[in-house]
Amino acid sequence: METTSVDLGFLETCESWKLTNKFFCSKVGGKPAWLELKNLPKPEELLCEQCKEPLGFLCQIYAPAEENENGFHRTLYVFVCLAAACNQSPEPTSRTMKVLRSQLPRRNEFYEYDPPDDSIESPAVKSPVPLCVVCGCRGPKLCSRCKAANYCGVSHQRFDWKANHKIACVEGELVEASCSKNALLLPQFDIITEAEEYEAKEKLSEEENAKRQMEELERLKQDGKAGTLDDLPEAELDKYSADQVEDKTFDKFKARIAVDPEQVLRYERGGKPLWLSPVFPKDIPGCSRCGSARKFEFQIMPQLLNHLGNDQLDWGTLVCYTCEASCNIEEYAEEFIFRQDVLNIDTVKK
């Protein structure tokens, strides 16, 4: 086995206090551990563009940009729609999900210059911006009755009223639902990473590849299938060819992850995604802020779905591209995310 330039992410359970912003964590589920604490995304910036409901927090990846002193601390946040209808869209779309980038220099107004001792429990760094008691995002809407609970919008206020705030509001208490009791929060896990070890198969030369193809043709003739293929109309041959392309792409995907079947994340900034289908975006839009190209940084794997306990969610892989320069920002910058699914052959041809 050889170590590749890919870092693989795996899930572990740990104390919840270790998954706060103070410890610059990578994690799945719960509420976002915001990095920059003043310029949080506005509620309207975290709505599903399809159903207009608030997006749910999926995960965050702590990924410093060493080449940029203003990216000493750098975190990427992934949000997805939790509605079944939006996840069952017939075509991959980024309208139902978002990835945001936040970064800070080492010396900043929120965190100590040196990292905290992660063996000692300590509270998160509190945001001066009020947060929604349901999802942990910016909460500008205040309960007019008790003046104690903030919400990102009417949707989560109604949810909380039915869940527990109806009683708490009368008593004037603020009750925040835990991850285990809040149906809008995904179960929380720590993400640990380790370098991928993978032994790639030796690539065949053109001569060897041609020999393999001839051997395959001979096998088809012996099975009586070669003549059948020759007799097919061109449209059917195109379908056969596309089917083969998809099968090979998916087989390559399965073979690569079989070595580490529990991986939920593949990280390789500036590398290449591991595609499971031949249908993927040809042109990635550049950074809308500085104009730099966006490069692949990480992808969320389908194995994560097994840990979320949410039948509404569905994807093949979520592939994220970020600004190559990791340009300086004060707020949260939206990057590019693409949902790739395992497609049937009719969709592949379109």
N, C-alpha and C positions, 0 to 999 in steps of 0.2 A: 504494500500500500504506500502511496505517496501523498504527502500533504499538499492540498491545493490552496489557492488564494481565497477560497470561499470559507466564511465562518458560518457554522450551523447553529441555529437556536433551538433549545429544548426547554420544556416547561418544568418548573419545580415549585413546590409550595414553600412559603416562608412567612415569617411574622409580617403583618400588614404594615407595621411602622417602617420596615425596611423598603417599602415600595412607595415612598413619598419623594417629593421633589428634592428634599435635602440630601438624599443619597444617590441622585442622578441615575435612576434605575431604568432598566428595560423591563417592560411588563405587559401582560395581557389582562384586560378586563378591569373591573372596579371603576373608579373615577380617574380622570386624567391627572397626572402629577405634573402640573404646569411648570415650565421652566421660567420664562419671562412672566412676571406676575402683574404687570400694569396694563399691558396692551393685549388683553385676551381677546380671542375671536368674538365678534358680535353674534348674538343668537341667530340672526338671519344668514350669517355666513356658515352656519352648521346645520342647515336644513337640507333634506333630500330634495334635489331639483325635480324629482318625479312626483312624489306624493306630498311634498311640502311639510313633512313631519320632521322633528329633530333627529339628526343622525345619532347613532349609538357609538360610544367609544369602544374601539376594538383593541388597540394596542399602541405602545410607544416604544421607540428604539433610541437609546442613547448612543449617539455616533459623532464624537468630536471630529472637527475638520482641522487637522493638525497644521495645514498650510495657511490657515487664516486665523490670526490672533483673536479676531472677534468671534471665532467659532470654537473657542476652547471648550465651552459647554454647548452642546448641540443635540437637540432631540427632535425626532420625527414622530408625528401623531397620525394614526389611521382611524377614521370614522366611517361607519357603514350604516346603511338603512336597515332597521330591524323588521321592516314589514315584509311579509312573505311575497306579496305581489311584486315588489320591487326586486326581490332576489330571484324571482322566477322569470325575469325578462327573457324573451327569446334570443336576444343578442347581447353580447357583453357591452357594458356601458359604464362610464365613470360618473354618470349623473346621480347615482345612488351611493356614492362614496367619495371621501376626500382624504388627502394626505397633506398635513401642514408641517412647516419647518420653523423651529425657534432656535435662536443661538445667542450666546453671551460671551464676552471676554472673560478671562479668569478673574480679573478685578471688576466687580460689578456691585450694584446696590442691594442685591438680594442674598448672596451667599458668601460665606467666608472664603478667603483666598486659598486656604488649605482644606482638603476634604475632611469631613467629620469622621469620628471613630464609629465604624459600622457595627461594633460589638456592644455599643451602649445605646439603649433606646432613647430616642429624643424626638420631639414633635416636628412636623413639617414646617417649612417656612410659609407663613400665612400670607395670602394675597390681600392687598388693600382693596381689591375689587370684590364686591359681593358675589357669591357663587350659588348656583341653583342647588337646593338641598337634595334634589332627585338625581341629577346627572353630574354635578360638579363643574359645569361650564358656567360662563358668565351669566349672572342672574339679576338683571336690572329690574325685574318685576317683583314687587313686595306685596305680601299678603296684607290687604287693607284692614283686616280685622285685628290680627295679633301683632302686626308689624315686626314679626320675628323670623319669618321664613321668606327667602328669596327664590325666585324661579326664572328660568330662561324664557318662559312663555306660558301661554294659557294651557297648552297641551300637558305640560308636566305639572302645572298647578292643579289641574283637574285630576290627574293621576294620583298626586299626593293627597288630595282631599279625600278621595275614596280609600286610599291605602291606610293612612294613619293621621293625617293632619286635621281631620274633622273633629277628633277628640282633643288632640294636642292644642288646637287653636283656641278652644274654649278655655283651656287651662293656662293658656299663655306660655306654653312650652315649645321649644324648638326640638323636633325629633327628626333626625336624619336616618333614613332607612339604610340598613347595612347591605353589603353586597349580596348576602344570602337571602335577604327578604325583599329586595328590590328587583322586580321582574324586568326593569329596564337596564339593569347593570349585568354585564357578563361576569362569570366567575373569575376571580383574580389569581394570577400566577406570576411568578418571577420568570424571566427569560435568561437563561445562562447560555453562553456561547463557547464553542470549541472549534478548532480548525478541522475542516473536512479532510478525510483521508479516503482517497479513491484511486483505484488502479484502472486507468483508461485503456481500452483495447487499442492495440496498434492499428493505425490506419492503413488500409490496403493501397497499394500502388494502382495506377490505372490499368496496368496489365493484369494484376491479380484480381481487380474488381471485374474486369471484362471476363476473366476466366470463371469467376463465381457466377456471373450472369449467364454464361453459356451452360454451366452445370445446372442452373436453375431451369433454363429453357429445356434441356434434355430431360430433366425430371418431369416437367409439365407434359412433354411429349409422351413419356412413358405412362403418365397418368391419363393420357388422352385429353388433356386440357389445352394444349398449345393451339390445336386447330380451332377449338372453340373460341379462343381469344382472337385469332385471325379473322374469324367470321363476324365478330361483333361490330356494330356500327360505331362511328367515331365518337358519338355522344356517350355510348356505353364504355368505350375505352377510356375516355376522359374520366369517367366516374371511377373506373377500376384504378386508374393511375392516382387520382386524388385520394382514394381509399388507402392505397399503399403508402402514400406520403404521410397521411395522418397516423396510420398504424406504426410506421417507423418512428415518427416523432414521439408518440405516446410510449412506445416500447423503450426508447432512449430515456424518457422521463422516469419510467418505472425502474429501469435498471440502475439509474443513478441514485435514486432515493432508497433503493432496496438495502443498500449498505447501512444506512441510518434511517430506518423507517419511522422513527419518532420525531424527526425534524419538523419544526413548525415555521422555521425561518431560514432563508438563505441570504447572506449578506456579502456583497462584493462590490464596493463602490467603484464604478468605472468598469465593471466586468460585464458579463452577459447573463441574461436570465436563463433559467432552465424551462423551456417551453414544453407544454404538454399537447399542443395543437399547432398546426401550421398557420393558423389564423392569428396574427398579431399586428400591432400598429407599425406601419412602415416609416412614418414620419412622426417623431416625438416633438411637440411644440417646445420652443426655447423658453427660457426664463422670461416672464413678463415684466420683471423688474430691471434686470441688467442686460438682457438680450443674450446671455451666454447659453450655450447648448445645455440641454438636460441629459444626464447620463444615468444609466441603471445604477441603483444603489441596493435595493433589497426586494425580496418577494416573500409573501405570506403563503405558506403551503396548505394544501387541503387537509392535512392531518390535524390542523388546529381545530377544525370543526368537531372532531371527536371529543374535544375537551370542553366545549362551550355549552353543551346541553341545550342548544337552541335550534329547533327544527326549521325555523324561519330562514336561517342563514344558509347560503349555498354559494360556492365558487369552486373553480378549478385551481387557480392560483391568482393572487393579487400582486401585480408587478408595479413597483414604484420607481419613478425617475425624478431626480432632483437636480437643481442648478449646479453645473460643474464647478463654478467658482464659489459656491456657497456664499453668495453675495451678502453684504451686510444688511441687516434688517433690525428694526426696533420692535416690530410687531410679529405676527404669525403669517408666514408666506405660504400660499397654496402651491403645491407642486403637482406632478402628474401621476395619476394612478390608472392602471388598466386591469380590468377583470377578464381573465381568460378562462373559458369553460371547455369541457370536453364536448365537441360538437359532432353532430351527425354529418354525413357526407354531403347532404343537400345544402347545409349551411356553409360548409367549407368551400363549396363551389361558387357561392355568391360573392 
